[in-house]
Amino acid sequence: MIEITDKAASYWGLIAVEGGLYYTRFKSGDKASTFYYFDLDDKKETELGKSLGYVLSGSGKKMLISKSGKWAVISPPKSKVKLDEFIDVSSVKIWVDPRVEWQQIYDESWRQMRDFFYDPNMHGVDWDAIYKKYNALIPYVNSRYDLSYVIGEMIGELSVGHAYVSGGDRIKSKRIKTGLLGAELSRDKSGYYRIDKILPGENWNKAVRSPLRDVGVDVGEGDFIVAVNGESTKDMDDIYRALVGQVGKTVELTVNSSASEKDSRKILVKPIADESDLYYYQWVRENIRKVNEASNGQIGYIHIPDMGPRGLNQFVKYFYPQMRKKALIIDDRGNGGGNVSPMIIERLKRELSMMQMGRNNNGNPTPGAMILGPMVCLIDGYSASDGDLFPYQFKKHNLGKLIGERTWGGVVGIRGSLPFIDGGDLRKPEFAHYNAEGTDWIIEGWGIEPDIEVRNDPSLEFEGIDEQLNKAIEELLNDLRNNPQEYPKTPPFPDKSK
């Protein structure tokens, strides 16, 4: 055993050569990964360069080095890499026989599922027979879309969630995005466009920027857009035709408080490509308002959109400001999954151990970040993957009632795709979940049943009436009336004069 370093770090790209070892290291706090050579005779580590990719030739006599998208061929280095000349790959072409590729990709997909699927028995499916069944279609495949369809049908025989195929060498048409203003517009009888609603946003956050709420724009609901880049909107059959290709560009809008160009003024805005995050932000804030008003400020509300970085950020963003609420609604509806549900469950499971206080302040709980009162969890058919596992754990640990509809039911998890020759993507369900007693598999193919089933009426929901949310408020208000939870008051101070 050779000790390369006493520094804890991540290591990868290890290549053993005669007399030495190449590897890359990255440790916490580094700005970039570092390429090293370790001499086995001198027991010496030499830094070769930062942020370098490398491949050793089969003969071991040459090394292909990549740096910032450029490539160079050098002799295997033992000192600082100096790249003076790069390979010109601008004219490199590869002849491809797509039918040969498609057959190889099909074979590889079948093999990967055979070798990595969590159940070695392949859910009882004769996997060799499945290969023959769908391989008969490969001679008739005429595009990557056809191939993905056949592979999708093949892996679908396993009747399992998270079995996906996508990507690859597909013909894609160029898309030109239409600029959006973060607003709802309508055509006025005058022919101009009225701003009916301006979506709220967090304009300090580029991902949730509402263009008409930028500093200095100064327009309001009820105002009119009478021209775009000098062209009158009265003459347009659709205002959005003037915004095609304008995403992120500065656009001049002529606006007025009345449907007239007289006394109008010009403003500059930068349209966005997608308003979905603005609508999501509005929906969350509106739910918080509804819950707050209906409960007289007693109940908190948190929606978790997924169980990844975004969902964790949303939880942290809304959990800490509402810790002193007497009850809490956790909204898991539409949760796209991920892997952070145990972190959130651990936070919600916290129980009061003791109180602490100091001079001139109220008693504070230990642990600090916790909800003392009752909780409920909202679920629906789009609570998926780790969004399925979250309500399972919520119920398992008796954190509160589940309200809504049965969840999606797909919890056999996936990792990233192994490489395919055309860059395609195949997800193989590789790890499944069974209960704590070790007696049965859980959730997959069925989902989690609610304790209280409530199906939202789509027409009412469109009007802003959320019956599932209303039921959650009702249940928590009943809990607060029947079993109020309060942090213990400070007891009398000790008298040690005796």
C-alpha positions as CSV (number, residue, x, y, z in Angstrom):
1,M,0.0,0.0,0.0
2,I,1.3,3.4,-1.0
3,E,0.2,6.5,0.9
4,I,-0.1,9.3,-1.7
5,T,-1.3,12.0,0.5
6,D,-2.7,12.7,4.0
7,K,-5.3,15.0,2.5
8,A,-8.9,13.8,2.4
9,A,-10.3,14.4,-1.2
10,S,-12.0,12.8,-4.1
11,Y,-9.8,10.8,-6.5
12,W,-10.6,9.6,-10.0
13,G,-9.1,8.8,-13.4
14,L,-6.4,6.5,-11.9
15,I,-4.1,5.1,-14.6
16,A,-1.3,2.9,-13.7
17,V,1.8,3.0,-15.9
18,E,5.3,1.6,-15.5
19,G,6.9,3.2,-12.6
20,G,4.0,5.5,-11.7
21,L,0.4,6.5,-11.4
22,Y,-1.8,9.2,-12.9
23,Y,-4.8,10.5,-11.1
24,T,-7.0,13.6,-10.6
25,R,-7.8,15.0,-7.1
26,F,-10.3,17.5,-5.9
27,K,-10.7,18.4,-2.2
28,S,-13.2,20.7,-0.5
29,G,-12.3,24.3,-1.0
30,D,-10.5,23.8,-4.3
31,K,-11.6,26.0,-7.2
32,A,-10.6,23.3,-9.8
33,S,-9.5,19.6,-10.0
34,T,-5.8,18.9,-10.2
35,F,-4.0,16.3,-12.4
36,Y,-1.1,14.5,-10.7
37,Y,1.7,12.0,-11.4
38,F,3.0,9.8,-8.5
39,D,6.5,8.3,-9.0
40,L,6.6,4.9,-7.4
41,D,10.4,4.9,-7.1
42,D,10.8,8.3,-5.5
43,K,7.4,8.2,-3.7
44,K,6.9,11.7,-5.0
45,E,3.7,13.4,-6.1
46,T,4.0,16.0,-9.0
47,E,1.3,18.4,-9.9
48,L,0.7,18.4,-13.7
49,G,-2.1,20.9,-14.2
50,K,-5.6,22.2,-13.4
51,S,-8.9,21.1,-15.0
52,L,-7.3,18.7,-17.4
53,G,-8.9,15.6,-19.0
54,Y,-6.7,12.8,-20.2
55,V,-6.7,9.4,-22.0
56,L,-3.7,7.2,-22.3
57,S,-3.1,5.4,-25.6
58,G,-3.2,1.6,-25.8
59,S,0.6,1.5,-26.2
60,G,1.1,3.8,-23.3
61,K,3.4,6.1,-25.4
62,K,1.0,9.0,-25.9
63,M,-1.6,10.8,-23.9
64,L,-4.6,12.8,-25.2
65,I,-5.1,15.9,-23.1
66,S,-8.2,18.1,-23.1
67,K,-8.3,21.7,-21.9
68,S,-11.2,24.1,-22.2
69,G,-12.7,22.2,-25.1
70,K,-9.4,21.8,-27.0
71,W,-7.3,18.7,-27.5
72,A,-3.6,18.0,-27.6
73,V,-1.4,14.8,-27.9
74,I,1.7,14.7,-25.8
75,S,4.1,12.1,-24.4
76,P,2.9,10.9,-20.9
77,P,4.0,13.9,-18.7
78,K,6.0,13.7,-15.5
79,S,6.2,17.5,-14.9
80,K,4.0,20.5,-15.5
81,V,1.9,20.1,-18.7
82,K,2.6,22.8,-21.3
83,L,0.1,22.8,-24.2
84,D,1.5,24.8,-27.1
85,E,-0.2,23.1,-30.0
86,F,-3.7,21.8,-30.3
87,I,-5.3,19.4,-32.7
88,D,-7.5,20.9,-35.4
89,V,-10.7,18.8,-35.3
90,S,-12.8,21.2,-37.4
91,S,-12.7,18.9,-40.4
92,V,-13.0,15.6,-38.6
93,K,-15.9,13.5,-39.9
94,I,-17.1,10.1,-38.9
95,W,-18.9,7.7,-41.2
96,V,-21.8,6.2,-39.4
97,D,-24.0,3.3,-40.5
98,P,-27.1,4.2,-38.5
99,R,-28.7,0.7,-38.8
100,V,-25.6,-0.9,-37.4
101,E,-25.6,1.7,-34.5
102,W,-29.3,1.1,-33.9
103,Q,-28.8,-2.6,-33.5
104,Q,-25.9,-2.1,-31.2
105,I,-27.8,0.4,-29.0
106,Y,-30.8,-2.0,-28.9
107,D,-28.5,-4.9,-27.8
108,E,-26.8,-2.7,-25.2
109,S,-30.1,-1.5,-23.8
110,W,-31.3,-5.1,-23.4
111,R,-28.0,-6.1,-21.7
112,Q,-27.9,-3.1,-19.4
113,M,-31.4,-3.8,-18.1
114,R,-30.5,-7.5,-17.7
115,D,-27.4,-6.7,-15.7
116,F,-28.5,-3.8,-13.6
117,F,-32.2,-4.2,-13.0
118,Y,-32.8,-4.5,-9.2
119,D,-34.5,-7.9,-9.5
120,P,-32.3,-10.5,-11.0
121,N,-35.4,-12.5,-11.8
122,M,-36.6,-9.6,-14.0
123,H,-40.0,-9.6,-12.4
124,G,-40.5,-13.1,-13.7
125,V,-40.3,-12.0,-17.4
126,D,-38.4,-14.2,-19.8
127,W,-35.8,-11.6,-20.8
128,D,-34.3,-13.7,-23.6
129,A,-37.7,-14.1,-25.2
130,I,-38.3,-10.3,-24.8
131,Y,-35.1,-9.7,-26.7
132,K,-36.3,-11.8,-29.6
133,K,-39.7,-10.3,-29.6
134,Y,-38.6,-6.7,-30.1
135,N,-35.4,-7.4,-32.0
136,A,-37.7,-8.5,-34.9
137,L,-38.7,-4.8,-35.2
138,I,-35.2,-3.4,-35.5
139,P,-34.8,-3.9,-39.3
140,Y,-37.8,-1.6,-39.7
141,V,-36.5,1.2,-37.6
142,N,-35.9,4.3,-39.7
143,S,-34.9,6.9,-37.1
144,R,-33.7,7.3,-33.5
145,Y,-37.3,8.1,-32.6
146,D,-38.4,4.7,-33.9
147,L,-35.5,3.0,-32.0
148,S,-36.4,4.8,-28.7
149,Y,-40.0,3.7,-29.2
150,V,-39.0,0.0,-29.6
151,I,-36.6,0.2,-26.6
152,G,-39.4,1.8,-24.6
153,E,-41.8,-1.0,-25.4
154,M,-39.2,-3.6,-24.5
155,I,-38.3,-2.2,-21.1
156,G,-42.0,-1.5,-20.5
157,E,-42.5,-5.3,-20.3
158,L,-41.0,-5.1,-16.8
159,S,-44.0,-3.1,-15.5
160,V,-42.0,-0.8,-13.4
161,G,-41.6,3.0,-13.0
162,H,-38.4,4.9,-13.8
163,A,-37.7,2.8,-16.9
164,Y,-36.9,5.6,-19.3
165,V,-35.2,5.9,-22.7
166,S,-34.5,9.3,-24.3
167,G,-31.9,11.4,-26.2
168,G,-29.5,10.1,-28.8
169,D,-28.7,11.2,-32.3
170,R,-32.1,12.7,-33.2
171,I,-33.0,15.3,-35.7
172,K,-34.1,18.4,-33.9
173,S,-35.6,21.5,-35.4
174,K,-34.3,24.8,-34.2
175,R,-36.7,26.5,-31.8
176,I,-37.0,30.3,-31.6
177,K,-38.4,31.3,-28.2
178,T,-41.1,33.9,-27.8
179,G,-40.5,36.6,-25.3
180,L,-43.0,36.8,-22.4
181,L,-43.7,39.7,-20.1
182,G,-44.9,37.9,-17.0
183,A,-48.3,39.3,-17.5
184,E,-51.8,38.4,-18.7
185,L,-52.9,40.5,-21.6
186,S,-56.2,40.9,-23.5
187,R,-57.2,42.6,-26.7
188,D,-59.2,45.8,-25.9
189,K,-62.0,46.9,-28.2
190,S,-59.7,49.8,-29.3
191,G,-57.3,47.2,-30.7
192,Y,-54.6,47.9,-28.2
193,Y,-53.6,45.4,-25.5
194,R,-54.6,45.8,-21.9
195,I,-52.4,44.5,-19.0
196,D,-55.0,42.6,-17.0
197,K,-52.6,41.1,-14.5
198,I,-48.9,41.4,-13.7
199,L,-47.5,38.2,-12.1
200,P,-45.6,38.7,-8.9
201,G,-42.0,37.6,-8.8
202,E,-38.8,37.8,-6.9
203,N,-36.9,40.1,-9.1
204,W,-33.7,39.8,-7.1
205,N,-33.7,36.2,-8.3
206,K,-33.2,35.8,-12.1
207,A,-35.1,32.5,-12.2
208,V,-38.3,34.2,-10.9
209,R,-38.0,37.6,-12.5
210,S,-41.3,39.3,-13.6
211,P,-40.3,41.8,-16.4
212,L,-43.0,44.3,-15.8
213,R,-42.0,44.5,-12.1
214,D,-38.4,45.5,-12.8
215,V,-37.2,48.7,-11.2
216,G,-38.0,51.7,-13.3
217,V,-40.6,50.0,-15.5
218,D,-43.5,51.5,-13.5
219,V,-46.6,50.1,-15.2
220,G,-49.7,48.8,-13.6
221,E,-52.6,46.5,-14.1
222,G,-55.1,48.3,-16.3
223,D,-52.5,50.1,-18.4
224,F,-52.3,49.6,-22.1
225,I,-49.4,48.5,-24.4
226,V,-49.9,50.6,-27.5
227,A,-46.7,49.8,-29.4
228,V,-43.8,47.2,-29.4
229,N,-40.5,48.5,-30.7
230,G,-42.3,51.4,-32.4
231,E,-45.0,49.2,-34.1
232,S,-48.5,49.9,-33.1
233,T,-50.2,47.0,-31.4
234,K,-53.5,48.2,-32.9
235,D,-52.3,46.9,-36.2
236,M,-51.2,43.5,-34.9
237,D,-53.3,40.3,-35.1
238,D,-51.3,39.0,-32.1
239,I,-48.9,41.0,-29.8
240,Y,-46.7,38.0,-29.3
241,R,-45.7,37.9,-32.9
242,A,-43.7,41.1,-32.1
243,L,-42.0,39.3,-29.2
244,V,-40.7,36.2,-31.2
245,G,-37.0,35.9,-30.7
246,Q,-36.9,38.7,-28.1
247,V,-36.0,36.6,-25.0
248,G,-33.4,38.4,-23.0
249,K,-33.2,41.3,-25.4
250,T,-34.1,44.9,-24.6
251,V,-37.6,45.6,-26.0
252,E,-39.2,49.1,-26.2
253,L,-42.9,49.1,-25.1
254,T,-45.0,52.2,-25.5
255,V,-47.6,52.2,-22.7
256,N,-50.4,54.4,-21.5
257,S,-53.0,54.5,-18.8
258,S,-55.7,54.8,-21.6
259,A,-56.2,53.1,-24.9
260,S,-54.5,55.9,-26.9
261,E,-51.1,56.8,-28.2
262,K,-51.6,60.4,-27.0
263,D,-49.6,61.2,-23.9
264,S,-48.1,57.7,-24.0
265,R,-44.5,56.9,-22.7
266,K,-41.8,54.5,-23.6
267,I,-40.3,51.9,-21.3
268,L,-37.6,49.2,-21.7
269,V,-38.1,45.6,-20.6
270,K,-36.3,42.3,-21.1
271,P,-38.8,39.5,-21.8
272,I,-38.3,36.0,-20.4
273,A,-38.7,32.6,-22.0
274,D,-40.9,30.9,-19.4
275,E,-43.6,32.2,-17.0
276,S,-44.2,28.8,-15.2
277,D,-42.0,29.7,-12.2
278,L,-43.9,33.0,-11.9
279,Y,-47.2,31.2,-11.8
280,Y,-45.8,28.7,-9.3
281,Y,-44.6,31.5,-7.0
282,Q,-48.0,33.2,-7.2
283,W,-49.7,29.9,-6.4
284,V,-47.6,29.2,-3.3
285,R,-48.0,32.8,-2.0
286,E,-51.7,32.6,-2.6
287,N,-52.0,29.3,-0.7
288,I,-50.0,30.8,2.2
289,R,-52.5,33.8,2.2
290,K,-55.5,31.5,2.2
291,V,-54.2,29.3,5.0
292,N,-53.1,32.3,7.1
293,E,-56.5,34.1,6.7
294,A,-58.6,31.0,7.3
295,S,-56.7,30.1,10.5
296,N,-56.2,33.5,11.9
297,G,-52.4,33.1,11.5
298,Q,-52.3,29.8,13.4
299,I,-51.4,27.4,10.6
300,G,-48.3,27.4,8.3
301,Y,-48.1,26.2,4.8
302,I,-45.1,24.7,2.8
303,H,-45.2,23.3,-0.7
304,I,-42.3,21.1,-1.7
305,P,-42.1,20.9,-5.6
306,D,-39.5,18.1,-5.7
307,M,-37.1,16.2,-3.5
308,G,-34.0,17.7,-5.0
309,P,-32.1,21.0,-4.5
310,R,-35.1,23.1,-5.5
311,G,-37.5,21.3,-3.1
312,L,-35.0,21.5,-0.3
313,N,-34.5,25.2,-0.9
314,Q,-38.3,25.7,-0.9
315,F,-38.6,23.8,2.4
316,V,-35.9,25.8,4.1
317,K,-37.2,29.1,2.7
318,Y,-40.7,28.6,4.1
319,F,-40.1,26.3,7.1
320,Y,-38.0,28.6,9.3
321,P,-40.3,31.6,9.1
322,Q,-43.2,29.5,10.2
323,M,-41.7,27.4,13.0
324,R,-43.8,29.2,15.6
325,K,-47.1,28.4,13.9
326,K,-49.3,26.2,15.9
327,A,-49.9,23.7,13.1
328,L,-48.4,23.0,9.6
329,I,-49.6,21.9,6.2
330,I,-46.9,20.1,4.1
331,D,-48.0,20.1,0.5
332,D,-46.5,17.2,-1.4
333,R,-48.8,17.5,-4.5
334,G,-47.0,17.5,-7.8
335,N,-43.7,16.6,-6.2
336,G,-41.4,15.5,-8.9
337,G,-39.1,13.3,-6.8
338,G,-35.5,13.2,-6.0
339,N,-33.7,11.9,-2.9
340,V,-33.9,14.4,0.1
341,S,-37.1,13.2,1.7
342,P,-35.2,11.6,4.7
343,M,-33.7,15.0,5.5
344,I,-37.1,16.7,5.6
345,I,-38.7,13.9,7.6
346,E,-35.9,14.1,10.1
347,R,-36.7,17.7,10.6
348,L,-40.4,17.2,11.0
349,K,-39.9,14.3,13.4
350,R,-38.2,16.4,16.0
351,E,-39.7,16.1,19.5
352,L,-39.4,18.6,22.3
353,S,-36.7,17.6,24.7
354,M,-36.6,20.6,27.0
355,M,-37.0,24.4,27.0
356,Q,-34.3,27.0,27.6
357,M,-34.7,30.7,28.4
358,G,-32.6,33.7,29.2
359,R,-33.2,37.1,30.8
360,N,-35.8,39.2,29.0
361,N,-36.8,36.5,26.5
362,N,-39.4,33.8,26.2
363,G,-38.6,30.1,26.6
364,N,-37.2,28.5,23.5
365,P,-37.5,24.8,22.6
366,T,-34.7,22.3,22.3
367,P,-34.2,21.2,19.6
368,G,-34.8,24.6,18.1
369,A,-36.1,24.1,14.5
370,M,-39.3,22.1,15.1
371,I,-43.1,22.1,14.9
372,L,-44.8,21.3,18.2
373,G,-48.3,21.2,16.9
374,P,-50.3,19.0,14.5
375,M,-49.4,18.5,10.9
376,V,-51.1,17.1,7.7
377,C,-49.6,16.2,4.3
378,L,-51.4,16.9,1.0
379,I,-50.9,14.3,-1.7
380,D,-52.2,13.6,-5.2
381,G,-51.5,11.4,-8.3
382,Y,-48.5,13.5,-9.2
383,S,-46.7,13.0,-5.8
384,A,-44.0,10.9,-7.4
385,S,-40.9,8.9,-6.7
386,D,-39.3,10.4,-3.6
387,G,-42.6,12.3,-3.5
388,D,-44.1,8.9,-2.9
389,L,-41.6,8.0,-0.2
390,F,-42.2,11.2,1.7
391,P,-45.8,10.5,2.6
392,Y,-45.0,6.9,3.3
393,Q,-42.5,8.1,6.0
394,F,-44.9,10.8,7.1
395,K,-47.5,8.1,7.9
396,K,-45.0,5.6,9.2
397,H,-43.8,8.0,11.9
398,N,-47.3,9.2,12.8
399,L,-46.6,12.8,11.9
400,G,-50.1,13.4,10.8
401,K,-52.9,12.6,8.4
402,L,-52.5,12.3,4.6
403,I,-55.2,14.2,2.7
404,G,-55.9,14.1,-1.0
405,E,-55.6,11.3,-3.6
406,R,-53.4,8.2,-4.0
407,T,-49.9,9.0,-5.0
408,W,-48.1,8.0,-8.3
409,G,-46.5,4.8,-7.1
410,G,-43.0,4.6,-8.5
411,V,-40.2,4.1,-6.2
412,V,-37.7,1.7,-7.8
413,G,-34.9,4.2,-8.1
414,I,-32.4,5.1,-10.8
415,R,-28.9,6.5,-11.3
416,G,-27.5,8.2,-14.4
417,S,-27.3,6.5,-17.7
418,L,-24.3,4.4,-18.8
419,P,-22.9,5.7,-22.1
420,F,-24.3,4.9,-25.5
421,I,-22.5,5.4,-28.8
422,D,-24.9,8.2,-29.8
423,G,-25.2,9.9,-26.5
424,G,-28.6,8.4,-25.7
425,D,-30.0,7.9,-22.2
426,L,-31.4,4.8,-20.6
427,R,-32.5,4.6,-17.0
428,K,-32.5,1.2,-15.3
429,P,-34.5,0.8,-12.1
430,E,-31.7,-0.3,-9.8
431,F,-32.8,-0.1,-6.2
432,A,-36.2,-0.8,-4.6
433,H,-37.8,-0.3,-1.2
434,Y,-39.3,-2.8,1.2
435,N,-40.9,-2.3,4.6
436,A,-39.0,-2.1,8.0
437,E,-40.3,-5.6,8.9
438,G,-38.7,-7.1,5.8
439,T,-42.0,-8.8,4.8
440,D,-43.0,-6.9,1.7
441,W,-42.1,-4.5,-1.1
442,I,-43.7,-1.1,-0.7
443,I,-45.4,1.6,-2.8
444,E,-44.3,0.5,-6.3
445,G,-47.2,0.1,-8.7
446,W,-49.8,1.3,-6.3
447,G,-48.8,4.4,-4.3
448,I,-49.8,5.7,-0.9
449,E,-53.4,5.9,0.1
450,P,-54.7,9.1,1.8
451,D,-56.2,8.9,5.3
452,I,-58.9,11.3,4.0
453,E,-59.7,11.1,0.3
454,V,-60.5,14.4,-1.3
455,R,-60.7,14.8,-5.1
456,N,-60.4,18.4,-6.4
457,D,-63.1,19.4,-8.8
458,P,-61.1,20.8,-11.8
459,S,-63.6,23.5,-12.6
460,L,-63.6,24.7,-8.9
461,E,-59.8,24.5,-8.9
462,F,-59.6,26.7,-12.0
463,E,-61.7,29.2,-10.1
464,G,-59.2,29.1,-7.2
465,I,-61.1,26.8,-4.9
466,D,-58.8,24.1,-3.6
467,E,-60.9,21.5,-1.8
468,Q,-57.9,19.5,-0.6
469,L,-56.3,22.5,0.9
470,N,-59.6,23.5,2.5
471,K,-59.9,20.1,4.1
472,A,-56.4,20.3,5.5
473,I,-57.2,23.6,7.1
474,E,-60.5,22.2,8.6
475,E,-58.7,19.2,10.0
476,L,-55.9,21.2,11.7
477,L,-58.4,23.7,13.1
478,N,-60.3,20.8,14.7
479,D,-57.0,19.4,16.1
480,L,-56.1,22.8,17.5
481,R,-59.5,23.1,19.2
482,N,-59.5,19.6,20.6
483,N,-55.9,19.2,21.5
484,P,-54.1,22.6,21.6
485,Q,-50.3,22.4,21.7
486,E,-48.4,25.1,23.5
487,Y,-44.7,25.4,24.5
488,P,-44.3,25.2,28.3
489,K,-44.3,28.5,30.1
490,T,-41.3,29.4,32.2
491,P,-41.7,27.9,35.7
492,P,-41.2,29.9,38.9
493,F,-37.6,30.8,39.5
494,P,-35.9,28.9,42.3
495,D,-35.6,30.4,45.8
496,K,-32.2,29.5,47.2
497,S,-32.2,32.0,50.0
498,K,-33.0,29.2,52.5
